[in-house]
């Protein structure tokens, strides 16, 4: 039995051995292709992430200097809610000082704020332009200085500055507002300011209508202005014109 097995093993052809060189070559080829693909992927990623900026070009001597573009500001939307002017306005501060009593400035500021609110309620317009127009219309241009000379009183017209004109106008308006109807000072002052502003506009329109082609004006029955503010202003100006000869005299 053992002899037969030995004879069969002897006559069996030998099993060919596989060469390891082919396997090694295949493994190296696959590793190289894998390394090349990884390197290509890394290069693509690096090119996409890091792109070094090119150096700036040096301007030539003949090139004009760069000009900065000026962008136009965006237009602001107009709000439907009116914002009252701040109390730090010089004109409102002067009005506050004019009506201040016993050093109570907070009360005077509150009165001016309510006056602006009354004006806005009456006209539905911004109150500060109305106040400015009223004071400008009631402001006199000159004042009269009286001096006794040789037993005779001489009145000399003297021009007023802007602050002096405003002081006279505010004083006259406060005196005239006391004769108006209203329980509070802010209501009476608001009515006086609105009335002066309206009469000033009416006077300008009336003077434009009455002017003839040759530049002369027709005589009218009155000056078209209500209240005593314009009457005082007119009286001062008429006296200044009547005493204009005393301008050159030293007072």
C-alpha positions in Angstrom: 0.0 0.0 0.0 2.8 2.4 0.9 4.7 1.4 -2.1 1.9 2.3 -4.5 1.5 5.7 -2.9 5.2 6.4 -3.2 5.2 5.5 -6.9 2.2 7.8 -7.5 4.0 10.7 -5.9 7.1 10.1 -7.9 5.2 10.1 -11.2 3.2 13.3 -10.3 4.5 16.4 -12.2 5.9 19.1 -9.9 3.7 22.1 -9.2 5.2 25.2 -10.9 6.2 27.9 -8.4 4.9 31.5 -8.9 7.5 34.1 -9.4 7.3 36.9 -6.9 8.7 39.4 -9.3 5.4 39.9 -11.1 3.5 40.4 -7.9 6.1 43.0 -6.7 5.9 44.9 -10.0 2.1 45.0 -9.9 2.1 46.2 -6.4 4.6 49.0 -7.2 2.6 50.1 -10.2 -0.6 50.3 -8.2 1.3 52.3 -5.4 2.7 54.7 -8.0 -0.7 55.4 -9.6 -2.2 55.9 -6.2 0.5 58.3 -5.2 0.1 60.2 -8.4 -3.6 60.6 -8.0 -3.2 61.7 -4.4 -0.6 64.3 -5.5 -2.9 65.6 -8.2 -5.8 65.9 -5.8 -3.6 67.8 -3.3 -2.4 70.1 -6.1 -5.9 70.9 -7.1 -6.9 71.6 -3.6 -3.9 73.8 -3.0 -4.5 75.7 -6.2 -8.2 76.3 -5.2 -7.4 77.4 -1.7 -4.2 79.3 -2.0 -3.8 81.6 -4.9 -1.0 84.0 -4.3 -1.8 87.5 -5.5 0.2 89.0 -8.2 2.4 91.9 -7.3 0.9 95.4 -7.9 2.0 97.1 -11.1 4.3 100.1 -10.5 2.7 103.2 -12.0 4.7 105.0 -14.6 5.8 108.5 -14.3 3.5 109.7 -17.2 0.4 108.0 -15.8 -2.1 110.4 -14.2 -2.7 110.2 -10.5 -5.5 107.9 -9.4 -8.7 109.8 -8.6 -11.0 108.6 -5.9 -14.6 108.1 -7.0 -17.1 110.2 -5.1 -20.3 108.3 -4.4 -23.5 110.4 -4.1 -25.2 109.9 -0.8 -28.4 108.0 -0.7 -31.5 110.3 -0.5 -33.1 110.3 2.9 -36.7 109.2 3.2 -39.0 112.0 4.2 -40.7 111.1 7.4 -44.4 111.9 7.9 -43.8 112.7 11.6 -42.6 116.2 12.2 -39.7 116.6 14.5 -39.8 119.8 16.6 -36.6 121.9 16.7 -34.3 121.3 19.6 -34.3 123.8 22.5 -30.6 124.6 21.8 -31.7 126.8 18.8 -30.3 130.3 19.3 -33.7 132.0 18.5 -35.6 129.7 20.8 -33.0 130.2 23.6 -33.4 134.0 23.2 -37.2 133.7 23.4 -36.8 131.5 26.5 -34.6 134.1 28.2 -37.1 136.9 27.2 -40.1 135.3 29.0 -38.0 133.9 31.9 -39.1 135.1 35.3 -37.6 134.6 38.8 -34.8 132.4 37.3 -37.2 129.6 36.4 -35.8 128.6 33.0 -37.4 125.2 33.0 -40.8 126.8 33.1 -39.9 129.2 30.3 -38.6 126.4 28.1 -41.8 124.5 28.6 -43.8 127.6 27.6 -41.8 128.0 24.4 -42.3 124.3 23.6 -46.0 124.6 24.0 -46.0 127.7 21.9 -44.4 125.7 19.0 -47.0 123.0 19.5 -49.8 125.6 19.3 -48.4 127.1 16.1 -48.2 123.6 14.5 -51.8 122.9 15.6 -53.0 126.1 14.0 -51.1 126.0 10.7 -50.0 122.3 10.3 -46.7 123.7 9.2 -43.2 123.6 10.8 -43.3 126.2 13.6 -39.7 127.4 13.6 -39.9 129.0 10.1 -43.1 130.8 11.1 -41.4 132.2 14.2 -38.4 133.4 12.2 -40.6 135.1 9.6 -42.7 136.8 12.3 -39.7 138.1 14.2 -38.0 139.2 10.9 -41.1 141.1 9.8 -41.5 142.9 13.2 -37.9 143.8 13.6 -37.1 147.5 13.2 -34.0 148.7 11.3 -33.2 151.7 13.4 -33.8 153.2 16.9 -33.9 156.8 18.0 -31.6 158.4 20.5 -32.7 161.6 22.2 -30.3 164.3 23.3 -31.0 167.9 24.5 -28.8 170.3 22.7 -29.1 174.1 23.1 -32.5 173.8 24.9 -33.8 171.6 22.1 -34.3 167.8 22.0 -32.7 166.1 19.0 -33.5 162.6 17.9 -30.8 160.8 16.0 -31.5 157.6 14.1 -29.1 154.8 14.9 -28.9 151.6 13.0 -29.5 148.4 14.9 -27.6 145.1 14.8 -29.3 141.7 14.3 -29.5 140.9 18.0 -30.8 144.4 18.9 -33.5 144.1 16.2 -34.6 140.7 17.5 -34.8 142.1 21.0 -37.1 145.0 20.0 -39.3 142.6 17.9 -39.7 140.1 20.8 -40.4 142.9 23.3 -43.1 144.3 21.1 -44.7 140.9 20.4 -44.8 140.0 24.1 -46.5 143.4 24.8 -49.0 142.9 22.0 -49.8 139.3 22.9 -50.9 140.4 26.4 -53.9 142.1 24.7 -55.0 138.9 22.8 -57.5 136.4 23.9 -56.3 133.2 25.6 -55.8 131.8 29.0 -52.1 131.0 28.8 -49.1 132.9 27.6 -48.1 130.2 25.1 -51.6 130.3 23.4 -51.5 134.2 23.2 -47.9 134.2 21.9 -48.7 131.6 19.3 -51.7 133.6 18.0 -49.6 136.7 17.8 -46.8 135.0 15.9 -49.1 133.3 13.4 -51.0 136.6 12.9 -47.8 138.6 12.3 -46.5 136.0 9.8 -49.8 135.9 7.9 -50.1 139.7 7.8 -46.5 139.9 6.5 -47.3 137.6 3.6 -50.5 139.6 2.9 -48.6 142.9 2.9 -46.0 141.5 0.4 -48.8 140.2 -1.9 -50.7 143.5 -1.6 -47.7 145.6 -2.4 -47.0 143.5 -5.5 -50.6 143.9 -6.7 -50.7 147.6 -6.1 -47.5 148.3 -8.0 -48.2 150.0 -11.3 -46.3 149.7 -14.6 -44.3 152.8 -14.0 -43.1 151.6 -10.6 -45.3 153.8 -8.5 -47.7 152.6 -5.8 -51.3 153.5 -5.2 -52.4 154.9 -1.9 -54.3 152.5 0.3 -56.5 153.0 3.3 -54.2 151.2 5.7 -51.0 149.2 6.0 -53.0 145.9 6.0 -51.4 144.7 9.3 -53.3 144.1 12.5 -51.9 144.6 16.0 -49.6 147.2 17.5 -46.3 145.6 16.4 -46.3 146.9 12.9 -47.7 150.2 14.1 -44.7 150.7 16.4 -42.3 149.7 13.7 -43.9 152.1 11.2 -43.8 154.9 13.7 -40.1 154.4 14.5 -39.2 154.3 10.8 -41.2 157.5 10.1 -39.6 159.4 12.9 -36.2 158.2 11.7 -36.9 159.5 8.2 -38.1 162.8 9.6 -35.0 163.2 11.7 -32.5 161.9 9.1 -30.8 165.3 9.1 -29.5 164.6 12.6 -27.5 161.6 11.5 -24.3 163.6 11.0 -24.5 165.2 14.5 -22.5 163.8 17.4 -24.7 162.6 20.2 
